[in-house]
């Protein structure tokens, strides 16, 4: 029988893993700025949203608006 972790322990573990997720998202996002197949700005925005939800949400909105204006130009 396995022991179930409490919600607090799971949140604490996620807080420690969050920095690793942030680094991976930003690094892949930077790679995406070079390789056009990978959505670089979106991944960087997700990484920032993971670390700072308030600033990340604003950044993701700016990216969405930029993409919409870019698509509407065609």
C-alpha positions as CSV (number, residue, x, y, z in Angstrom):
1,X,0.0,0.0,0.0
2,X,1.4,3.4,-0.9
3,X,1.2,6.4,1.3
4,X,-0.8,9.3,-0.2
5,X,0.9,12.7,0.0
6,X,-1.0,15.5,1.5
7,X,-2.0,18.5,-0.6
8,X,0.5,20.7,1.2
9,X,3.3,18.3,0.4
10,X,2.3,18.2,-3.2
11,X,2.2,22.0,-3.4
12,X,5.6,22.2,-1.8
13,X,7.0,19.7,-4.3
14,X,5.5,21.7,-7.2
15,X,7.0,24.9,-5.9
16,X,10.4,23.3,-6.0
17,X,9.8,21.8,-9.5
18,X,8.4,25.1,-10.8
19,X,11.8,26.6,-11.4
20,X,12.9,23.7,-13.5
21,X,9.7,23.9,-15.6
22,X,10.3,27.6,-16.0
23,X,13.9,27.1,-17.2
24,X,12.8,24.4,-19.7
25,X,10.0,26.5,-21.1
26,X,12.2,29.6,-21.5
27,X,15.1,27.6,-23.0
28,X,12.8,25.9,-25.5
29,X,11.2,29.3,-26.1
30,X,14.5,30.8,-26.9
31,X,15.2,27.9,-29.3
32,X,11.8,28.6,-30.8
33,X,12.9,32.2,-31.6
34,X,15.6,30.6,-33.9
35,X,13.7,27.6,-35.2
36,X,10.4,28.8,-36.7
37,X,8.5,25.5,-36.1
38,X,8.6,26.0,-32.3
39,X,6.3,28.8,-30.9
40,X,9.1,30.6,-29.0
41,X,7.2,33.6,-27.6
42,X,4.3,31.5,-26.4
43,X,6.6,29.2,-24.5
44,X,8.5,32.1,-23.0
45,X,5.2,33.6,-22.0
46,X,4.1,30.4,-20.4
47,X,7.3,30.2,-18.4
48,X,6.8,33.7,-17.1
49,X,3.2,32.9,-16.3
50,X,4.4,30.0,-14.3
51,X,6.7,32.1,-12.2
52,X,4.6,35.3,-12.0
53,X,0.9,34.7,-12.9
54,X,0.0,38.4,-12.9
55,X,2.8,39.4,-15.2
56,X,2.5,36.3,-17.3
57,X,-1.2,36.8,-18.0
58,X,-0.5,40.4,-19.2
59,X,2.3,39.1,-21.4
60,X,0.2,36.3,-22.9
61,X,-2.5,38.9,-23.7
62,X,0.0,41.0,-25.5
63,X,1.2,38.0,-27.5
64,X,-2.4,37.1,-28.4
65,X,-3.2,40.6,-29.5
66,X,0.1,40.7,-31.6
67,X,-0.8,37.4,-33.3
68,X,-4.4,38.6,-34.0
69,X,-3.1,41.9,-35.6
70,X,-0.5,39.9,-37.6
71,X,-3.1,37.5,-38.9
72,X,-5.7,40.2,-39.7
73,X,-3.0,41.9,-41.8
74,X,-3.2,39.1,-44.3
